[in-house]
Amino acid sequence: MMTRKVVSVMPSQKLNDVKQLFREGAFHYNLPVIENDELKGMVVLTDFMFAMKAAEETATDTDYSVLTIKDIMREKVKTVTPGTTVGEVARLFSDGELHTLMVVEKGRLLGIVSSADIIRWLINTKS
């Protein structure tokens, strides 16, 4: 059920890279931050927008080329393992704080599961 083909970024990348990825919008989840094959954090779209003052429309291209992903990423990331049940994932989503969970084993990112993945799974199992 998880998305295995994951778009990720590195802590040292500039925010220009994140800006482009979010602009392309080829995914529906937050961006995992990976360094040396290990999950280090995640970039959340709303955090990115507020960090770049996008809500106020005052961010400049200079801001995007100076700041790095490490400057805005969340280091504490809620994760699950491949053995986590669909029910447990749904329970974690039910409190409304999370919409994506990183699927990790021994610090290594295996994929991402989103609330949309759960909905698709429910539709497919009920059909």
N, C-alpha and C positions, 0 to 999 in steps of 0.2 A: 504494500500500500504506500510505502514511502517513495519519494522522488529520489532516485539514485544519481541522476545526472544533475549535479548541483553546481550552480554558479557561485564561486567564492572569490574572496579578495585576501590580500596579505596586509599585515599591519603597516608596512612601510609605504604602501601605495598612496598616491595623492588622491584627494577627494574628487578631482576631475574624473578619475576612473569610475568612482561610485556614481557620480552625477550622470555619466554616460550610461551606465548599466541601468539605473533607475529610469532614465529617459527612454531607453529602448523598451523597457517593461516586458521583457520576455520571460518573466517569472512572477509568481504571486507570493513570494515569501521574503523573509529578511535574508541578508547576505551573511553567510558564515565567514569568519576571519580565520584563515589557516596559515600556520607557520611551521615548517618542518613536519608536514603531514599531521599536525596536531591542532585541534580546535582551540583557538585562543579567545574567541569572543564572537560577537555578531554586530552587524550594522542594521539598525532599524530605520525604516524610511522616515518616521516622524522625528526621531533623534537627529537624523541627517538634516531634515528641513529646519528644525529649530537651531541646530548648531550653525547652520549656514545662513540663519536669519531669513530663510526663504519665506517664512510666514509674513515677514515685513517687506519682502522684496528688496532688500538692501545688500544682499550678497554680491560680491564682485568676482570676476574671474581670478583675481589675485588670491582671494580667500581660498578658492578651490585648488589652486596650484601650490599653496604654501602648507596648508593643513594636511595631515595624513589620516588614514583610517584609524590608527591607534589613538588619535586625539578625540575621536567621537564614538568609538566602539564600546559596546557593553561587554565587560569582561566576565560577568556572572551570567551564564547562559543555562537555562533549564534544558536538560537533556533527558533522553530515554535510551533504552538499549533495544537491540533487535527483538529481545524476548518480552518487551512490554506489550501488554494486551491492548486491543482496540478499546476496550472498556476503560482501561486506565488512562489512555491517551485522551479519550472523550471527557473523562472526569477532569483532567488537567485543563482542557479547553473550556469546560463548562463554567469556570469562575470568571471568564471574560477577559482575563489579563493577557492570555497568550493566544496566538493564532498559528504559530509555528513552533515545532520542537525539533531540535537537532538529534538525530539518531547516531549515537556514539558507542564505540566499543574500544576500550583501552586507550582513550584519548583521541582516537582516530574517527573522523567524520565518515559515516557510511551513507548518510542521506538525510533528508528532511521530510517530516510529516506535517501537513497543515490541516487546518479545520476543513478546507475544501477537499483534501484527500479523504477525510473521514466521511464527508457527505457523499462523495462519489462511491466510496466503498459500500455505504449503506444502500444507495440506489441500486448498485450492481448486485448486491446480495439479496435484495428484496424483489428483484425483477425475475 
